[in-house]
Amino acid sequence: MEDKKFERGSSLSIFVSDRREDIGALIFALAIAFGVLFLIGK
């Protein structure tokens, strides 16, 4: 049988690698969290 490599994610990603996508998402989520903390959490 021919083993096919499991394809993760979608081809619509703007990032080159999954690691960059994960780090970008983490930074974006942290920016949103800090924005909510400082703007609404007063």
C-alpha distance matrix in Angstrom:
0.0 3.7 6.3 9.4 12.7 14.9 17.8 21.1 24.4 25.3 25.9 29.6 30.3 33.2 32.1 30.1 28.4 27.9 30.4 33.1 32.5 32.9 36.1 37.4 37.0 38.7 41.6 42.0 42.1 44.6 46.8 46.9 47.7 50.5 51.8 52.1 53.6 56.3 57.1 57.0 57.5 61.1
3.7 0.0 3.8 6.3 9.7 12.3 15.0 18.5 21.6 22.4 22.7 26.5 27.1 29.9 28.8 26.6 25.1 24.9 27.6 30.0 29.5 30.2 33.3 34.5 34.3 36.1 38.9 39.3 39.6 42.1 44.1 44.4 45.4 48.1 49.3 49.8 51.4 53.9 54.6 54.8 55.3 58.9
6.3 3.8 0.0 3.8 6.5 9.0 12.0 15.3 18.7 19.9 20.6 24.3 24.6 27.4 26.1 24.0 22.1 21.6 24.2 26.8 26.3 26.8 29.9 31.3 31.0 32.6 35.5 36.0 36.2 38.6 40.7 41.0 41.9 44.6 45.9 46.4 47.9 50.4 51.3 51.4 51.9 55.4
9.4 6.3 3.8 0.0 3.8 6.2 8.7 12.2 15.3 16.3 16.9 20.5 21.0 23.8 22.7 20.8 19.2 18.8 21.7 24.0 23.3 24.1 27.2 28.3 28.0 30.0 32.7 33.0 33.4 35.9 37.9 38.1 39.2 41.9 43.0 43.5 45.2 47.7 48.3 48.5 49.2 52.7
12.7 9.7 6.5 3.8 0.0 3.8 6.2 9.4 12.8 14.2 14.9 18.5 18.4 21.1 19.6 17.7 15.8 15.2 18.0 20.4 19.9 20.6 23.6 24.9 24.8 26.6 29.2 29.7 30.2 32.6 34.5 35.0 36.0 38.6 39.8 40.5 42.1 44.4 45.3 45.6 46.1 49.6
14.9 12.3 9.0 6.2 3.8 0.0 3.8 6.4 9.9 11.8 13.4 16.7 16.5 19.6 18.3 17.0 14.8 13.5 16.4 18.9 17.8 18.3 21.6 22.8 22.2 24.0 26.9 27.2 27.3 29.9 31.9 32.1 33.1 35.8 37.0 37.4 39.1 41.6 42.3 42.5 43.0 46.5
17.8 15.0 12.0 8.7 6.2 3.8 0.0 3.8 6.7 8.2 9.6 12.9 12.9 16.0 15.0 14.0 12.3 11.2 14.6 16.5 15.1 16.1 19.5 20.1 19.6 21.9 24.5 24.5 25.0 27.7 29.4 29.6 30.9 33.6 34.5 35.1 36.9 39.3 39.8 40.1 40.9 44.4
21.1 18.5 15.3 12.2 9.4 6.4 3.8 0.0 3.8 6.7 9.2 11.6 10.9 14.2 13.0 12.7 10.5 8.5 11.9 13.9 12.0 12.7 16.2 16.9 16.1 18.3 21.1 21.0 21.3 24.1 25.9 25.9 27.1 29.9 30.9 31.4 33.2 35.6 36.2 36.4 37.2 40.6
24.4 21.6 18.7 15.3 12.8 9.9 6.7 3.8 0.0 3.8 6.9 8.5 7.8 11.3 10.9 11.6 10.1 8.1 11.6 12.7 10.1 11.3 14.8 14.7 13.7 16.4 19.0 18.4 18.8 21.9 23.3 23.2 24.7 27.5 28.1 28.7 30.8 33.0 33.3 33.6 34.7 38.1
25.3 22.4 19.9 16.3 14.2 11.8 8.2 6.7 3.8 0.0 3.8 5.3 6.2 9.9 10.6 11.6 11.3 10.3 14.0 14.2 11.5 13.6 16.8 15.9 15.1 18.3 20.4 19.3 20.2 23.4 24.3 24.0 26.0 28.7 28.9 29.6 32.0 34.0 34.0 34.4 35.8 39.1
25.9 22.7 20.6 16.9 14.9 13.4 9.6 9.2 6.9 3.8 0.0 3.8 5.5 8.5 9.7 10.2 11.1 11.4 15.0 14.6 12.4 15.2 18.0 16.8 16.7 20.1 21.6 20.6 22.1 25.1 25.6 25.6 28.0 30.4 30.3 31.4 33.9 35.6 35.5 36.2 37.8 40.9
29.6 26.5 24.3 20.5 18.5 16.7 12.9 11.6 8.5 5.3 3.8 0.0 3.8 6.5 8.9 10.7 12.1 12.2 15.4 14.3 11.7 14.7 17.1 15.2 15.0 18.6 19.8 18.2 19.9 23.1 23.2 23.0 25.6 27.9 27.5 28.6 31.3 32.9 32.5 33.3 35.1 38.1
30.3 27.1 24.6 21.0 18.4 16.5 12.9 10.9 7.8 6.2 5.5 3.8 0.0 3.8 5.4 7.8 8.9 9.0 11.9 10.5 8.0 11.3 13.4 11.6 11.8 15.4 16.4 15.3 17.2 20.1 20.3 20.6 23.1 25.2 25.2 26.5 28.9 30.4 30.4 31.4 33.0 36.0
33.2 29.9 27.4 23.8 21.1 19.6 16.0 14.2 11.3 9.9 8.5 6.5 3.8 0.0 3.8 6.8 9.1 10.3 12.3 9.8 8.2 11.9 13.0 10.6 11.9 15.3 15.5 14.5 17.1 19.6 19.3 20.0 22.8 24.4 24.2 26.0 28.4 29.5 29.5 30.9 32.6 35.3
32.1 28.8 26.1 22.7 19.6 18.3 15.0 13.0 10.9 10.6 9.7 8.9 5.4 3.8 0.0 3.8 5.7 7.3 8.8 6.4 5.7 9.5 10.4 8.9 10.7 13.7 14.0 14.0 16.5 18.6 18.8 20.0 22.4 23.9 24.2 26.2 28.2 29.3 29.8 31.3 32.5 35.3
30.1 26.6 24.0 20.8 17.7 17.0 14.0 12.7 11.6 11.6 10.2 10.7 7.8 6.8 3.8 0.0 3.8 7.1 8.6 7.1 7.8 11.1 12.0 11.5 13.6 16.1 16.6 17.1 19.5 21.4 21.8 23.3 25.5 26.9 27.5 29.5 31.3 32.4 33.1 34.7 35.7 38.5
28.4 25.1 22.1 19.2 15.8 14.8 12.3 10.5 10.1 11.3 11.1 12.1 8.9 9.1 5.7 3.8 0.0 3.8 5.4 5.4 6.4 8.8 10.2 10.8 12.5 14.5 15.7 16.7 18.5 20.2 21.4 22.8 24.5 26.1 27.2 28.9 30.4 31.9 32.9 34.2 34.9 37.8
27.9 24.9 21.6 18.8 15.2 13.5 11.2 8.5 8.1 10.3 11.4 12.2 9.0 10.3 7.3 7.1 3.8 0.0 3.8 5.5 5.0 6.1 8.6 9.8 10.4 12.2 14.3 15.2 16.3 18.3 19.9 21.0 22.3 24.3 25.6 26.9 28.3 30.2 31.3 32.2 32.8 35.9
30.4 27.6 24.2 21.7 18.0 16.4 14.6 11.9 11.6 14.0 15.0 15.4 11.9 12.3 8.8 8.6 5.4 3.8 0.0 3.8 5.4 5.1 6.2 8.5 9.9 10.6 12.4 14.2 15.3 16.5 18.4 20.0 21.0 22.5 24.2 25.8 26.8 28.6 30.0 31.1 31.4 34.3
33.1 30.0 26.8 24.0 20.4 18.9 16.5 13.9 12.7 14.2 14.6 14.3 10.5 9.8 6.4 7.1 5.4 5.5 3.8 0.0 3.8 5.4 5.1 6.0 8.5 9.8 10.5 12.1 14.1 15.3 16.4 18.3 19.8 21.0 22.3 24.3 25.5 26.9 28.1 29.6 30.1 32.9
32.5 29.5 26.3 23.3 19.9 17.8 15.1 12.0 10.1 11.5 12.4 11.7 8.0 8.2 5.7 7.8 6.4 5.0 5.4 3.8 0.0 3.8 5.5 5.1 6.1 8.6 10.0 10.5 12.1 14.2 15.3 16.5 18.2 20.0 21.0 22.5 24.1 25.8 26.6 27.8 28.6 31.6
32.9 30.2 26.8 24.1 20.6 18.3 16.1 12.7 11.3 13.6 15.2 14.7 11.3 11.9 9.5 11.1 8.8 6.1 5.1 5.4 3.8 0.0 3.8 5.5 5.1 6.2 8.7 9.9 10.5 12.3 14.2 15.4 16.3 18.3 19.9 21.1 22.3 24.3 25.5 26.4 26.8 29.9
36.1 33.3 29.9 27.2 23.6 21.6 19.5 16.2 14.8 16.8 18.0 17.1 13.4 13.0 10.4 12.0 10.2 8.6 6.2 5.1 5.5 3.8 0.0 3.8 5.4 5.0 6.2 8.5 9.8 10.5 12.3 14.3 15.2 16.4 18.2 20.0 20.8 22.4 24.0 25.3 25.5 28.3
37.4 34.5 31.3 28.3 24.9 22.8 20.1 16.9 14.7 15.9 16.8 15.2 11.6 10.6 8.9 11.5 10.8 9.8 8.5 6.0 5.1 5.5 3.8 0.0 3.8 5.4 5.2 6.1 8.6 9.9 10.6 12.4 14.2 15.4 16.4 18.4 19.9 21.2 22.2 23.7 24.4 27.2
37.0 34.3 31.0 28.0 24.8 22.2 19.6 16.1 13.7 15.1 16.7 15.0 11.8 11.9 10.7 13.6 12.5 10.4 9.9 8.5 6.1 5.1 5.4 3.8 0.0 3.8 5.5 5.0 6.0 8.5 9.8 10.6 12.2 14.2 15.2 16.5 18.2 20.0 20.8 21.8 22.5 25.6
38.7 36.1 32.6 30.0 26.6 24.0 21.9 18.3 16.4 18.3 20.1 18.6 15.4 15.3 13.7 16.1 14.5 12.2 10.6 9.8 8.6 6.2 5.0 5.4 3.8 0.0 3.8 5.4 5.1 6.1 8.6 9.9 10.4 12.2 14.1 15.4 16.3 18.2 19.7 20.7 20.8 23.9
41.6 38.9 35.5 32.7 29.2 26.9 24.5 21.1 19.0 20.4 21.6 19.8 16.4 15.5 14.0 16.6 15.7 14.3 12.4 10.5 10.0 8.7 6.2 5.2 5.5 3.8 0.0 3.8 5.5 5.1 6.1 8.7 9.8 10.5 12.1 14.2 15.1 16.4 17.9 19.5 19.8 22.4
42.0 39.3 36.0 33.0 29.7 27.2 24.5 21.0 18.4 19.3 20.6 18.2 15.3 14.5 14.0 17.1 16.7 15.2 14.2 12.1 10.5 9.9 8.5 6.1 5.0 5.4 3.8 0.0 3.8 5.5 5.1 6.3 8.7 10.0 10.5 12.4 14.2 15.5 16.2 17.7 18.6 21.4
42.1 39.6 36.2 33.4 30.2 27.3 25.0 21.3 18.8 20.2 22.1 19.9 17.2 17.1 16.5 19.5 18.5 16.3 15.3 14.1 12.1 10.5 9.8 8.6 6.0 5.1 5.5 3.8 0.0 3.8 5.4 5.1 6.1 8.7 9.8 10.6 12.2 14.3 15.2 15.9 16.5 19.7
44.6 42.1 38.6 35.9 32.6 29.9 27.7 24.1 21.9 23.4 25.1 23.1 20.1 19.6 18.6 21.4 20.2 18.3 16.5 15.3 14.2 12.3 10.5 9.9 8.5 6.1 5.1 5.5 3.8 0.0 3.8 5.4 5.0 6.1 8.4 9.8 10.3 12.1 13.9 15.0 15.0 17.8
46.8 44.1 40.7 37.9 34.5 31.9 29.4 25.9 23.3 24.3 25.6 23.2 20.3 19.3 18.8 21.8 21.4 19.9 18.4 16.4 15.3 14.2 12.3 10.6 9.8 8.6 6.1 5.1 5.4 3.8 0.0 3.8 5.5 5.3 6.0 8.6 9.8 10.6 11.8 13.6 14.3 16.7
46.9 44.4 41.0 38.1 35.0 32.1 29.6 25.9 23.2 24.0 25.6 23.0 20.6 20.0 20.0 23.3 22.8 21.0 20.0 18.3 16.5 15.4 14.3 12.4 10.6 9.9 8.7 6.3 5.1 5.4 3.8 0.0 3.8 5.5 5.0 6.1 8.5 10.0 10.3 11.4 12.6 15.4
47.7 45.4 41.9 39.2 36.0 33.1 30.9 27.1 24.7 26.0 28.0 25.6 23.1 22.8 22.4 25.5 24.5 22.3 21.0 19.8 18.2 16.3 15.2 14.2 12.2 10.4 9.8 8.7 6.1 5.0 5.5 3.8 0.0 3.8 5.4 5.2 6.1 8.7 10.0 10.4 10.4 13.6
50.5 48.1 44.6 41.9 38.6 35.8 33.6 29.9 27.5 28.7 30.4 27.9 25.2 24.4 23.9 26.9 26.1 24.3 22.5 21.0 20.0 18.3 16.4 15.4 14.2 12.2 10.5 10.0 8.7 6.1 5.3 5.5 3.8 0.0 3.8 5.4 4.9 6.1 8.3 9.8 9.5 11.9
51.8 49.3 45.9 43.0 39.8 37.0 34.5 30.9 28.1 28.9 30.3 27.5 25.2 24.2 24.2 27.5 27.2 25.6 24.2 22.3 21.0 19.9 18.2 16.4 15.2 14.1 12.1 10.5 9.8 8.4 6.0 5.0 5.4 3.8 0.0 3.8 5.4 5.4 5.8 7.9 9.1 11.2
52.1 49.8 46.4 43.5 40.5 37.4 35.1 31.4 28.7 29.6 31.4 28.6 26.5 26.0 26.2 29.5 28.9 26.9 25.8 24.3 22.5 21.1 20.0 18.4 16.5 15.4 14.2 12.4 10.6 9.8 8.6 6.1 5.2 5.4 3.8 0.0 3.8 5.6 5.3 5.3 6.6 9.6
53.6 51.4 47.9 45.2 42.1 39.1 36.9 33.2 30.8 32.0 33.9 31.3 28.9 28.4 28.2 31.3 30.4 28.3 26.8 25.5 24.1 22.3 20.8 19.9 18.2 16.3 15.1 14.2 12.2 10.3 9.8 8.5 6.1 4.9 5.4 3.8 0.0 3.8 5.8 5.8 4.7 7.6
56.3 53.9 50.4 47.7 44.4 41.6 39.3 35.6 33.0 34.0 35.6 32.9 30.4 29.5 29.3 32.4 31.9 30.2 28.6 26.9 25.8 24.3 22.4 21.2 20.0 18.2 16.4 15.5 14.3 12.1 10.6 10.0 8.7 6.1 5.4 5.6 3.8 0.0 3.8 5.9 5.5 6.4
57.1 54.6 51.3 48.3 45.3 42.3 39.8 36.2 33.3 34.0 35.5 32.5 30.4 29.5 29.8 33.1 32.9 31.3 30.0 28.1 26.6 25.5 24.0 22.2 20.8 19.7 17.9 16.2 15.2 13.9 11.8 10.3 10.0 8.3 5.8 5.3 5.8 3.8 0.0 3.8 5.9 6.6
57.0 54.8 51.4 48.5 45.6 42.5 40.1 36.4 33.6 34.4 36.2 33.3 31.4 30.9 31.3 34.7 34.2 32.2 31.1 29.6 27.8 26.4 25.3 23.7 21.8 20.7 19.5 17.7 15.9 15.0 13.6 11.4 10.4 9.8 7.9 5.3 5.8 5.9 3.8 0.0 3.8 5.6
57.5 55.3 51.9 49.2 46.1 43.0 40.9 37.2 34.7 35.8 37.8 35.1 33.0 32.6 32.5 35.7 34.9 32.8 31.4 30.1 28.6 26.8 25.5 24.4 22.5 20.8 19.8 18.6 16.5 15.0 14.3 12.6 10.4 9.5 9.1 6.6 4.7 5.5 5.9 3.8 0.0 3.8
61.1 58.9 55.4 52.7 49.6 46.5 44.4 40.6 38.1 39.1 40.9 38.1 36.0 35.3 35.3 38.5 37.8 35.9 34.3 32.9 31.6 29.9 28.3 27.2 25.6 23.9 22.4 21.4 19.7 17.8 16.7 15.4 13.6 11.9 11.2 9.6 7.6 6.4 6.6 5.6 3.8 0.0
